[in-house]
Amino acid sequence: MAALQLGRDKIRVNAICPGLIATPIVGASLGFSRERADQVAARQAEVTVNSQPYPKAGASEDIAKAALYLASDDSIFVSGTHLVVDGALSAGTRHWWDKAAPQPMAGLFSEAG
């Protein structure tokens, strides 16, 4: 709605929809110490590499680059959309076609190793 209302004034409105991004924020939001939150982020990176379709853990830089694109003149005609930055996870987990692959959140809070 905002994109429709503001488009006449050349104001673009978009949303970035991140997937599993390996940062300490998950652990911190659960009240873990900084050290434990960092461990959870590292574990999340390990798990997502093998469980989502694109074999790479999402990083804050991936979201930053999407934001830079939307803020740049390269996206001048992009408005009213959602930019999904999730390594194709929203299309389905790797486990859907590779039964040997782990589930994305399986073992996230277990000890590494």
C-alpha positions as CSV (number, residue, x, y, z in Angstrom):
1,M,0.0,0.0,0.0
2,A,2.8,2.4,0.9
3,A,4.5,1.8,-2.5
4,L,1.2,2.6,-4.2
5,Q,0.7,5.8,-2.2
6,L,4.2,7.1,-2.4
7,G,5.2,6.0,-6.0
8,R,3.9,9.3,-7.5
9,D,6.5,11.1,-5.4
10,K,9.2,8.7,-6.6
11,I,9.5,7.1,-3.2
12,R,10.2,3.4,-3.5
13,V,9.0,1.0,-0.8
14,N,10.4,-2.5,-0.6
15,A,11.1,-5.2,2.0
16,I,14.0,-7.5,2.6
17,C,13.0,-10.9,3.9
18,P,16.1,-12.6,5.3
19,G,16.4,-16.4,5.8
20,L,18.6,-18.1,8.4
21,I,21.3,-15.5,9.0
22,A,24.1,-16.8,11.3
23,T,24.4,-14.0,13.9
24,P,24.5,-14.1,17.7
25,I,21.1,-12.4,17.8
26,V,19.2,-15.7,18.1
27,G,21.2,-16.8,21.2
28,A,21.1,-13.3,22.6
29,S,17.3,-13.1,22.3
30,L,17.1,-16.3,24.4
31,G,19.2,-14.7,27.1
32,F,22.4,-16.5,26.4
33,S,25.8,-15.0,27.3
34,R,27.7,-13.4,24.4
35,E,30.0,-16.4,24.3
36,R,27.2,-18.9,24.1
37,A,25.3,-16.7,21.6
38,D,28.4,-16.7,19.4
39,Q,28.5,-20.5,19.7
40,V,24.9,-20.7,18.6
41,A,25.7,-18.5,15.6
42,A,28.6,-20.7,14.6
43,R,26.5,-23.8,15.0
44,Q,23.7,-22.2,12.9
45,A,26.3,-21.6,10.2
46,E,27.4,-25.2,10.3
47,V,23.8,-26.6,10.1
48,T,22.5,-24.3,7.4
49,V,25.4,-25.0,5.0
50,N,24.2,-28.5,4.7
51,S,20.5,-28.1,5.1
52,Q,19.4,-25.2,2.8
53,P,19.4,-25.4,-1.0
54,Y,22.3,-23.0,-1.5
55,P,25.2,-24.4,0.5
56,K,26.3,-21.3,2.3
57,A,25.4,-19.9,5.7
58,G,23.6,-16.6,5.5
59,A,25.6,-13.7,6.8
60,S,24.8,-10.2,7.8
61,E,26.8,-9.0,4.8
62,D,24.3,-10.7,2.5
63,I,21.5,-8.6,3.9
64,A,23.6,-5.5,3.8
65,K,24.3,-6.0,0.1
66,A,20.6,-6.4,-0.6
67,A,19.9,-3.2,1.3
68,L,22.6,-1.4,-0.7
69,Y,21.1,-2.6,-3.9
70,L,17.6,-1.4,-3.0
71,A,19.1,2.0,-1.9
72,S,21.1,2.4,-5.1
73,D,20.0,3.8,-8.5
74,D,20.4,0.2,-9.8
75,S,17.0,-0.5,-8.3
76,I,15.4,2.7,-9.5
77,F,12.4,0.8,-11.0
78,V,12.0,-1.6,-8.1
79,S,9.2,-0.8,-5.7
80,G,6.4,-2.6,-3.9
81,T,8.3,-5.9,-3.7
82,H,9.9,-8.3,-1.3
83,L,13.5,-9.2,-1.8
84,V,14.0,-12.7,-0.3
85,V,17.6,-13.3,0.7
86,D,17.5,-16.8,2.0
87,G,19.6,-19.2,-0.1
88,A,16.4,-20.6,-1.6
89,L,15.2,-21.8,1.8
90,S,11.7,-20.4,1.2
91,A,11.6,-22.7,-1.8
92,G,12.2,-25.7,0.4
93,T,14.9,-27.3,2.5
94,R,17.5,-29.5,1.0
95,H,16.0,-32.3,3.0
96,W,13.0,-32.3,0.7
97,W,15.0,-33.9,-2.1
98,D,18.1,-35.2,-0.2
99,K,16.8,-37.3,2.7
100,A,20.4,-37.5,4.1
101,A,20.6,-33.7,4.6
102,P,19.8,-32.4,8.0
103,Q,16.8,-30.3,8.9
104,P,17.7,-26.5,9.0
105,M,17.1,-26.1,12.7
106,A,18.1,-29.7,13.8
107,G,20.8,-29.6,16.3
108,L,21.1,-25.8,16.4
109,F,21.3,-25.6,20.1
110,S,23.3,-28.8,20.6
111,E,27.0,-28.8,21.3
112,A,29.1,-28.5,18.2
113,G,30.9,-31.6,17.1
